[in-house]
Amino acid sequence: MSPDRLEALLSAAPDIEVLVVGDLMLDRYVSGHVNRVSPEAPVPVVRVDTSESAVGGAGNVAANITALGARCSVVGCVGEDPAADLLGGALTALQVGVDGVVRDGDRPTTEKTRILAGQHQIVRFDVESHDDVSAEVASELVLRITDLAQGVNAIVVEDYNKGVLVPAVIESVRQVAAVRGIPWIVDPKRRNFFRFQGATVLKPNAHELQDALGEFIHPDDPAWMEDVRSRLECQNLLLTMGERGMALQTAEGASLRVPAVARGVYDVSGAGDTVTALAALVLAFGGSIEEAACLANHAAAIEVGKPGVATVSPNELRSQLAARAIT
């Protein structure tokens, strides 16, 4: 993607709207320093300096989309708890629409709390449910998808195995995308890996794909990539591989290897969300899947250079493309 093409995308962003469907999370970061070991057990004592919250999961995909000037709403499920209020407020502050968020008092809002000492994560503890949402909640989610998808240019499905993406929800996305003729981009996890037939883009990482297939992966073999794409019944397979970059297999049979461009890796948290968001934004703009893969690769290079889950700004993308002179 050339700098001129990027400018066209950024100029069009305010007129682009994306719907993100999936598992919403609240990320908490408790930071401090360690200068002694607890007398109660052989564990470090972290003296807390700061505590902050941020959106995670499907919410982080939405945050990346709005950070680049486009419009975005989320469909997902939270509990009836203080974490839900914090998450809703954080999404609203990021200008993400929350009319698709369903509250369910029978399950908690997903929270991931990271305890940090300096730049090192000491421990993470999670509050979550892996159970599928109830039939009643699923029906409400389908109604929200049908309503909110009417004016969007693309749909993202963001799966973290937290129970939102039951078959009825997945099918509603598939049907709405087909009727409206818009792309839908899927970031899958193991439980639903083979349920996204017809997806415009299926974007697993290397570990997820190897685990789902039960075999070693061969991203540099176009024949193998095409066979996997066909087995998964997706239009385009975009495989992310961290420091090895990405491998793309298209519906037209083309193969593309996109080398990683990260100059320094600080924290890989949220990099996959950034890739998904950029791919959706480029396809919603009308760009090609090759453009989507290349720009997403540059965005991920920026994101991993930041601590924690982070978004990418238009100026950061401009600088990245200018420095690399990638066309």
C-alpha positions as CSV (number, residue, x, y, z in Angstrom):
1,M,0.0,0.0,0.0
2,S,1.5,3.3,-1.1
3,P,1.3,6.5,1.1
4,D,-1.2,8.0,-1.4
5,R,-3.4,5.0,-1.1
6,L,-3.2,5.2,2.7
7,E,-4.3,8.9,2.6
8,A,-7.3,7.9,0.5
9,L,-8.2,5.3,3.1
10,L,-7.8,7.7,6.0
11,S,-9.8,10.4,4.2
12,A,-12.7,7.9,3.6
13,A,-12.6,6.5,7.2
14,P,-15.3,8.8,8.7
15,D,-17.7,7.4,6.1
16,I,-16.8,3.8,6.9
17,E,-18.7,1.8,9.6
18,V,-17.7,-1.6,11.0
19,L,-19.7,-3.9,13.3
20,V,-17.6,-6.1,15.7
21,V,-19.3,-9.2,17.1
22,G,-17.6,-11.3,19.7
23,D,-16.2,-11.6,23.2
24,L,-15.8,-8.3,25.1
25,M,-13.2,-8.0,27.9
26,L,-11.9,-5.6,30.4
27,D,-8.1,-5.5,30.7
28,R,-6.7,-4.3,34.0
29,Y,-3.1,-3.4,34.6
30,V,-1.7,-3.0,38.2
31,S,1.8,-1.8,38.1
32,G,4.4,-1.3,40.8
33,H,7.8,-2.4,42.0
34,V,9.3,-5.2,44.0
35,N,11.9,-4.9,46.7
36,R,11.2,-7.8,48.9
37,V,9.8,-11.4,49.1
38,S,6.7,-12.0,51.1
39,P,7.2,-13.5,54.6
40,E,4.0,-15.5,54.1
41,A,5.1,-17.4,51.0
42,P,8.0,-17.4,48.5
43,V,6.4,-14.8,46.3
44,P,7.4,-11.2,45.4
45,V,5.5,-8.3,47.1
46,V,4.5,-5.8,44.5
47,R,4.1,-2.3,45.9
48,V,1.4,-0.8,43.7
49,D,2.1,2.6,42.0
50,T,-0.7,2.7,39.3
51,S,-3.8,0.8,38.4
52,E,-5.7,1.3,35.1
53,S,-8.3,-0.3,32.9
54,A,-8.6,-0.7,29.1
55,V,-10.9,-2.5,26.6
56,G,-9.8,-5.9,25.4
57,G,-10.9,-8.7,23.1
58,A,-13.5,-7.6,20.6
59,G,-13.5,-4.2,22.2
60,N,-9.9,-3.7,21.3
61,V,-10.6,-4.4,17.7
62,A,-13.3,-1.7,17.8
63,A,-10.9,0.7,19.5
64,N,-8.4,0.2,16.7
65,I,-11.0,1.0,14.1
66,T,-12.2,4.2,15.8
67,A,-8.6,5.2,16.4
68,L,-8.2,5.5,12.6
69,G,-11.3,7.7,12.3
70,A,-13.9,5.1,11.2
71,R,-17.1,4.4,13.0
72,C,-17.7,1.2,14.9
73,S,-20.2,-0.6,17.1
74,V,-19.9,-3.8,19.1
75,V,-22.2,-6.7,19.8
76,G,-21.4,-8.8,22.8
77,C,-22.3,-9.9,26.3
78,V,-21.3,-8.6,29.7
79,G,-22.5,-9.3,33.2
80,E,-24.4,-7.2,35.7
81,D,-21.3,-6.1,37.6
82,P,-19.0,-3.1,38.1
83,A,-16.7,-4.4,35.4
84,A,-19.5,-4.1,32.9
85,D,-20.0,-0.4,33.8
86,L,-16.2,0.3,33.5
87,L,-16.1,-1.5,30.1
88,G,-19.1,0.3,28.8
89,G,-17.7,3.7,29.8
90,A,-14.4,2.9,28.3
91,L,-15.9,1.9,25.0
92,T,-18.1,5.0,24.9
93,A,-15.1,7.2,25.6
94,L,-13.4,5.6,22.5
95,Q,-16.5,6.5,20.5
96,V,-17.5,2.9,20.1
97,G,-21.2,2.2,19.9
98,V,-22.5,0.0,22.7
99,D,-26.2,-0.5,21.7
100,G,-25.3,-4.1,20.8
101,V,-24.0,-5.0,24.3
102,V,-26.4,-7.4,26.1
103,R,-26.2,-7.8,29.9
104,D,-26.6,-11.2,31.5
105,G,-26.7,-11.4,35.3
106,D,-25.9,-15.1,35.2
107,R,-22.4,-14.7,33.9
108,P,-19.5,-12.3,34.8
109,T,-17.9,-9.7,32.6
110,T,-14.7,-11.1,31.4
111,E,-11.8,-9.4,33.2
112,K,-8.0,-10.1,32.8
113,T,-5.9,-8.4,35.5
114,R,-2.1,-8.3,34.9
115,I,0.2,-7.6,37.9
116,L,3.4,-5.8,36.6
117,A,6.7,-5.1,38.3
118,G,8.5,-2.7,36.1
119,Q,8.3,-4.1,32.7
120,H,7.7,-7.7,33.8
121,Q,4.4,-9.4,34.3
122,I,4.3,-11.2,37.6
123,V,1.0,-12.9,37.3
124,R,-2.4,-12.6,35.5
125,F,-5.7,-13.6,37.0
126,D,-8.9,-13.9,35.0
127,V,-12.6,-13.6,35.9
128,E,-14.6,-15.2,33.1
129,S,-17.1,-17.9,32.0
130,H,-16.3,-20.3,29.1
131,D,-19.9,-21.5,28.9
132,D,-22.1,-20.7,25.8
133,V,-24.6,-17.9,26.4
134,S,-28.1,-19.0,26.9
135,A,-30.6,-19.4,24.1
136,E,-32.4,-16.3,25.3
137,V,-29.2,-14.2,25.2
138,A,-28.2,-15.6,21.8
139,S,-31.6,-14.6,20.4
140,E,-31.1,-11.0,21.7
141,L,-27.6,-10.9,20.2
142,V,-29.0,-12.0,16.8
143,L,-31.6,-9.2,17.0
144,R,-28.8,-6.6,17.8
145,I,-26.7,-7.9,14.9
146,T,-29.6,-7.7,12.4
147,D,-30.4,-4.2,13.5
148,L,-26.9,-2.7,13.7
149,A,-25.6,-4.3,10.6
150,Q,-28.0,-2.5,8.3
151,G,-25.6,0.4,7.5
152,V,-22.2,-1.1,8.0
153,N,-19.5,-1.8,5.4
154,A,-17.9,-4.8,7.1
155,I,-18.4,-7.2,10.0
156,V,-15.7,-8.5,12.3
157,V,-16.1,-11.8,14.2
158,E,-13.7,-11.8,17.2
159,D,-13.7,-15.1,19.0
160,Y,-12.0,-15.7,22.4
161,N,-13.9,-18.8,23.4
162,K,-16.0,-17.0,26.0
163,G,-19.3,-18.2,24.8
164,V,-20.8,-15.4,22.7
165,L,-20.2,-17.0,19.3
166,V,-22.8,-19.8,19.4
167,P,-24.1,-21.3,16.1
168,A,-27.1,-18.9,16.0
169,V,-24.9,-15.8,16.3
170,I,-22.4,-17.0,13.7
171,E,-25.2,-17.9,11.3
172,S,-26.8,-14.5,11.7
173,V,-23.5,-12.8,10.7
174,R,-23.1,-15.1,7.7
175,Q,-26.6,-14.3,6.5
176,V,-26.5,-10.6,7.1
177,A,-23.1,-10.3,5.3
178,A,-24.4,-12.4,2.3
179,V,-27.7,-10.4,2.0
180,R,-25.8,-7.0,2.2
181,G,-22.9,-8.2,0.1
182,I,-20.3,-7.0,2.6
183,P,-17.0,-8.6,3.8
184,W,-16.8,-10.4,7.1
185,I,-13.5,-11.1,8.8
186,V,-13.0,-13.7,11.4
187,D,-10.4,-14.1,14.1
188,P,-11.1,-17.7,15.2
189,K,-10.3,-19.8,18.2
190,R,-10.3,-23.6,18.6
191,R,-13.9,-24.2,19.7
192,N,-15.6,-22.7,16.6
193,F,-12.6,-23.0,14.2
194,F,-14.5,-24.9,11.5
195,R,-17.8,-23.0,11.7
196,F,-17.0,-20.0,9.6
197,Q,-17.6,-21.3,6.1
198,G,-17.8,-18.5,3.6
199,A,-15.9,-16.0,5.6
200,T,-14.2,-13.3,3.5
201,V,-11.1,-13.6,5.6
202,L,-10.2,-16.2,8.2
203,K,-7.3,-14.9,10.3
204,P,-5.8,-17.5,12.6
205,N,-2.3,-17.4,14.1
206,A,0.2,-20.2,13.5
207,H,-0.5,-21.9,16.8
208,E,-4.3,-21.8,16.4
209,L,-4.1,-23.2,12.9
210,Q,-1.7,-26.0,13.8
211,D,-3.8,-26.9,16.8
212,A,-7.1,-27.0,14.8
213,L,-5.7,-29.0,12.0
214,G,-3.7,-31.4,14.2
215,E,-0.7,-31.2,11.8
216,F,2.4,-29.2,11.2
217,I,1.8,-26.1,9.1
218,H,3.6,-25.2,5.9
219,P,3.0,-21.5,5.2
220,D,5.7,-21.3,2.5
221,D,4.0,-24.0,0.4
222,P,1.3,-22.4,-1.8
223,A,-0.2,-25.8,-2.5
224,W,-0.6,-26.6,1.2
225,M,-2.0,-23.2,1.9
226,E,-4.6,-23.6,-0.9
227,D,-5.6,-27.0,0.4
228,V,-6.1,-25.6,3.9
229,R,-8.1,-22.6,2.6
230,S,-10.3,-25.0,0.7
231,R,-10.8,-27.3,3.7
232,L,-11.7,-24.3,5.8
233,E,-14.1,-23.1,3.1
234,C,-13.1,-19.4,3.5
235,Q,-12.5,-17.0,0.7
236,N,-9.1,-15.8,1.9
237,L,-6.8,-17.4,4.5
238,L,-4.6,-14.8,6.3
239,L,-2.1,-16.6,8.6
240,T,-0.2,-14.5,11.2
241,M,3.1,-15.8,12.4
242,G,4.6,-13.2,14.7
243,E,8.3,-12.5,13.8
244,R,7.8,-14.6,10.6
245,G,5.2,-12.2,9.3
246,M,2.1,-13.4,7.5
247,A,1.1,-15.8,4.8
248,L,-1.9,-15.0,2.6
249,Q,-3.8,-17.5,0.3
250,T,-6.6,-15.8,-1.8
251,A,-9.8,-17.1,-3.3
252,E,-8.2,-16.6,-6.7
253,G,-5.4,-19.0,-5.9
254,A,-2.7,-16.3,-5.3
255,S,-0.1,-16.8,-2.5
256,L,1.7,-13.9,-0.7
257,R,4.3,-14.0,2.0
258,V,4.4,-10.7,4.0
259,P,7.6,-10.4,6.0
260,A,7.5,-8.9,9.5
261,V,8.6,-5.3,9.7
262,A,8.7,-4.8,13.5
263,R,12.0,-3.1,14.5
264,G,11.5,-3.7,18.3
265,V,9.0,-5.9,20.1
266,Y,7.9,-4.6,23.5
267,D,4.7,-6.5,24.0
268,V,2.7,-8.7,21.6
269,S,-0.6,-8.3,23.5
270,G,-3.3,-7.1,21.2
271,A,-1.3,-7.4,17.9
272,G,-3.8,-9.9,16.5
273,D,-6.6,-7.5,17.2
274,T,-4.8,-4.7,15.4
275,V,-4.3,-7.0,12.3
276,T,-8.0,-7.9,12.3
277,A,-9.1,-4.3,12.6
278,L,-6.9,-3.0,9.8
279,A,-7.9,-5.9,7.5
280,A,-11.6,-5.1,8.1
281,L,-11.0,-1.4,7.5
282,V,-9.2,-1.8,4.2
283,L,-11.8,-4.3,2.9
284,A,-14.6,-2.0,4.0
285,F,-12.9,0.8,2.1
286,G,-12.9,-1.4,-1.0
287,G,-9.3,-2.3,-1.0
288,S,-7.8,-5.6,-2.0
289,I,-7.0,-8.4,0.4
290,E,-3.3,-7.9,-0.5
291,E,-3.5,-4.3,0.5
292,A,-5.3,-5.3,3.7
293,A,-2.6,-7.9,4.6
294,C,0.3,-5.4,4.0
295,L,-1.2,-2.5,5.9
296,A,-2.2,-4.8,8.8
297,N,1.4,-6.0,8.9
298,H,2.7,-2.5,9.3
299,A,0.1,-1.7,11.9
300,A,1.1,-4.8,13.9
301,A,4.7,-3.6,13.8
302,I,3.7,-0.4,15.4
303,E,1.5,-2.0,18.0
304,V,4.1,-4.5,19.3
305,G,6.4,-1.6,20.0
306,K,4.0,-0.4,22.7
307,P,3.4,-1.7,26.2
308,G,0.1,-3.6,26.8
309,V,-2.9,-3.6,24.5
310,A,-2.7,-0.5,22.3
311,T,-4.1,1.1,19.2
312,V,-2.4,2.6,16.2
313,S,-2.9,6.3,15.0
314,P,-3.1,7.6,11.5
315,N,0.2,9.5,11.9
316,E,2.0,6.4,13.1
317,L,0.8,4.6,10.0
318,R,1.9,7.4,7.8
319,S,5.4,7.4,9.4
320,Q,5.7,3.6,9.1
321,L,4.9,3.6,5.4
322,A,7.1,6.6,4.7
323,A,10.0,5.0,6.5
324,R,9.6,1.6,4.8
325,A,8.5,3.0,1.4
326,I,6.4,-0.1,0.8
327,T,4.2,-0.1,-2.3
